Every structure is written in structure tokens, then in C-alpha cells.
Amino acid sequence: MRRPLPKTTPPSEEPGPGSGRACPVCGSAMEVRAIVSTEVDVCESHGVWLDSGELHAIVERLRQKHKVVAQRTLKDARFSGKVSGWLLGPLSFLFK
């Protein structure tokens, strides 16, 4: 399922025809949009195009965000008494 990506530039500053990078497939001007704080080029017809290192940056930011959320959730569960023990604590979700 495709969903539109958020635009990073206000409508008054959007690139016009012929400005910005050209799509490698059709040659039309691509829009610059943000995915997890990383700017990527998007062609409306052919999808997202990434420069060198952009995929790695997106994956690392998502991994870090997930790690922080997981640590916070585990800490909250331990604090509330839902999780205990060093071995069964992290695996307690299997026994619900």
C-alpha cells in the first residue's frame, strides 16, 4: 500500500519544472521529501531514489528510535511489576 511522503519544503518554495534532480527513468524533476529526517528524491511516477548512504542513515535512525522505545517500555514494565527476573523478564510476553 503506497502512502504519500510528507513534503519538506513549503509550497511557495517547491521546485518548479526543470529544477532539482531529474528522475533517472523519465527525466522529470523530482521532489525532495524527508524520511526519518533524511532528505530523499521522489519521482511521482517512479518512486523514491536514494543517494549513497541515505538508506543506511534511515535504517540507523529507525534502529535507534526503536531501541529507545523498547528500553523505555521494558523499564516501565519492570517498574510496574509486570516483568521480573533476568531470564524470564524479557521473555514474559510469551506467557500472556
Backbone hydrogen bonds, N-H to C=O, Kabsch-Sander energy under -0.5 kcal/mol:
donor,donor_aa,acceptor,acceptor_aa,energy
8,T,32,V,-1.1
13,E,10,P,-2.0
14,E,11,P,-0.9
19,S,16,G,-2.0
23,C,28,S,-2.7
27,G,23,C,-1.5
30,M,21,R,-2.7
31,E,42,V,-2.5
33,R,31,E,-0.6
33,R,40,V,-2.5
34,A,6,P,-1.0
35,I,38,T,-2.6
38,T,35,I,-1.2
40,V,33,R,-3.2
41,D,49,W,-1.8
42,V,31,E,-2.9
43,C,47,G,-3.0
47,G,43,C,-2.1
49,W,41,D,-3.3
54,E,51,D,-1.8
55,L,51,D,-0.6
57,A,53,G,-2.1
58,I,54,E,-2.3
59,V,55,L,-2.6
60,E,56,H,-2.5
61,R,57,A,-2.2
62,L,58,I,-2.3
63,R,59,V,-2.7
64,Q,60,E,-2.5
65,K,61,R,-2.3
66,H,62,L,-2.6
67,K,63,R,-2.3
68,V,64,Q,-2.2
69,V,65,K,-2.1
70,A,66,H,-2.7
71,Q,67,K,-2.4
72,R,68,V,-2.2
73,T,69,V,-2.5
74,L,70,A,-2.4
75,K,71,Q,-2.4
76,D,72,R,-2.3
77,A,73,T,-2.3
78,R,74,L,-2.5
79,F,75,K,-2.4
80,S,76,D,-2.0
81,G,78,R,-1.0
82,K,77,A,-1.9
83,V,77,A,-1.1
89,G,85,G,-0.5
91,L,87,L,-0.5
92,S,88,L,-0.7
92,S,89,G,-1.3
94,L,91,L,-2.1
95,F,92,S,-1.6
96,K,93,F,-0.8
